[in-house]
Each structure stands twice: as structure tokens, then as C-alpha cells.
């Protein structure tokens, strides 16, 4: 493969962000008098639905008859507040990149490759992560940021990877995608990409047999080995 770019998912792939997201959700639920406290077990199941607002709707759909229901406008408002809380958590520096991520991006840069993000999360959350972990904005770390709030359909649909490829100006055969979830793998595969998976604490029970490579982390992974996938 004539490798030209690496395309990274964000949550669970660049960093184990999901616990910060879960904490932010639970904080906003408590603030607004909702008894929606999500345990790790709850959240593992909810992560099978991509998108924060979509997870809130999925949770609400499973509530018993007579439980308090939120209109879509209320869900959107609570999710906006949750995004701000998540940003505050990351602004305190309470997150680290997963092993090997920074080194691989640095090696890719040195080899002349472009580096992109294709994520279900929104742009403010990407910015919060790069400022927390790199001390700079997303546009200073990545050549392209394609986010879930910029496409019609979220993962496992290929839209966000297709958007990243369009902005990179590259064919899928010139890129490798990095994911941590089955929905992410399905999305990348539907866009025609080869996929490397590093399962996260919430996805380590999923079937990644369709990926080209499954690793515990990106530590020691070389650009040359990726070109050979």
C-alpha cells in the first residue's frame, strides 16, 4: 500500500474518554433531577448506540411506563450542557492518551503522512481532548477533523470516514483507520478502509475478526508495518 494518511477515531481510541463522558452524563442528570444514573454496565450497553443524544433516547426508550420523558429539545439542551461538563473535566487534565498514540502520530508526521480524525463525537469534544492531551487545538494536531455533528448518519454508517477521505483528498486504499469499537470497524470498512483496532475498556468483549489488525495498544507500531496491511 502507498500509505498517505492515518485516520483516528477519538473516544476509546486516542484516549479512554468514556469514563469522563459517563461522569459528565451523570452530573447533568443529577443537576436536572433525573434518576438516570448510568453505571459502567449500563454505559457498556448504551455505547452500542453511537452518539450522545442517541444514547439518551435509547435509555429513555427502555424506561418503564409512567417514567419522566424528555422531548427532543430537552435532550439536545441536556446534551449541550453535558458537553460543557465534559470539557471542564478535560480542562482539569484528568485524561491521558492511550499508549503509543502520540508516538505513532509523531512517526507518521515524520514520514510525511497526513493525520486525520473521523469520530462520532462533536468538534468541541475533539478540541477538549487535544487541548487536554496535546496542549493545542485539534487543527494543530490533525490535518483533518471529521465529526459526528458534520454528517447525516453516524457510525456504523460510513459517512464520517467518507467525509475525512474527501477532506484529505485521498482514496481509501491510501489510508488506515484506527478504531476501538465494532460500530467503528463497520463504519471504516463500509468506507473501504483497512482497520487497526485497539479495544477499549468498554469494547474488549466485541468481535473484531473483520479488522486487519487487533492490538492491545499502539505501542511500538511502525508506519512501515501499517503500509504492509
Steps between C-alpha positions, in 0.01 A plus 500: 500500500618853420404632841410870509295553816388362835141559609421472871179454691503707821306358795662179621765508225710809568416489870274313741253787499184306571525520879522879472196499270310276744586729791383803301171333410435401862580852620250661265235240586540574871490877444165469326339256742512196273551156656698388196830414671698288252726229643794358304280204409223732380744705296664198339158409359415858406825536305358259245297805395722768345453863600427657837150627427424168336610317817270717708210410271594131515502513881166680508345241268572232758342683795184359660159643424432816698865602527594860423552554127713764333414672174767514231564867579562413867737219401691738274528760777617247758752358255639848433544548875659156526752599230598805706544284812716255305714791383543614861614150603761493223609858573610375842741264322320187617579295190802348326549367148503125461847342474669546164256757359725806523805309375316358198365841401848647535650224284227546240575871484872430461421264212298769322158347565185697566316432826123530535211440738171331410280491807140471613560764767469873433769756421502661850577160654787445256635845588470424872701181457782650293536793739508261794746251350706712258453851636378626160194514280379214285604680181857517627514125566300367205491598134130412481225470761179328389245484782160352567328839504615558141337196336147371452553145630735393778700179528453219398406697187814598303413870476760640739784296348384601152510863613853457635613343172339781302677764708831314478457471125595133514359163397430248779780275375754765599386513863476290815228554761539452875201396707398350834141389433309267272282786377817688413645203313178459303505870413862494383452178304192643328719790389752255352770542764741259663455504876723463806311444826614566856203390715408735784381419850144512368547300177738219597217246468415585137583293190769670292571213262429724199788736585843464341676527835391487866748620764486579872652843424685690227832479686785412266285501188699624200387688192674233290289221650183697428601543137517122477141436609 
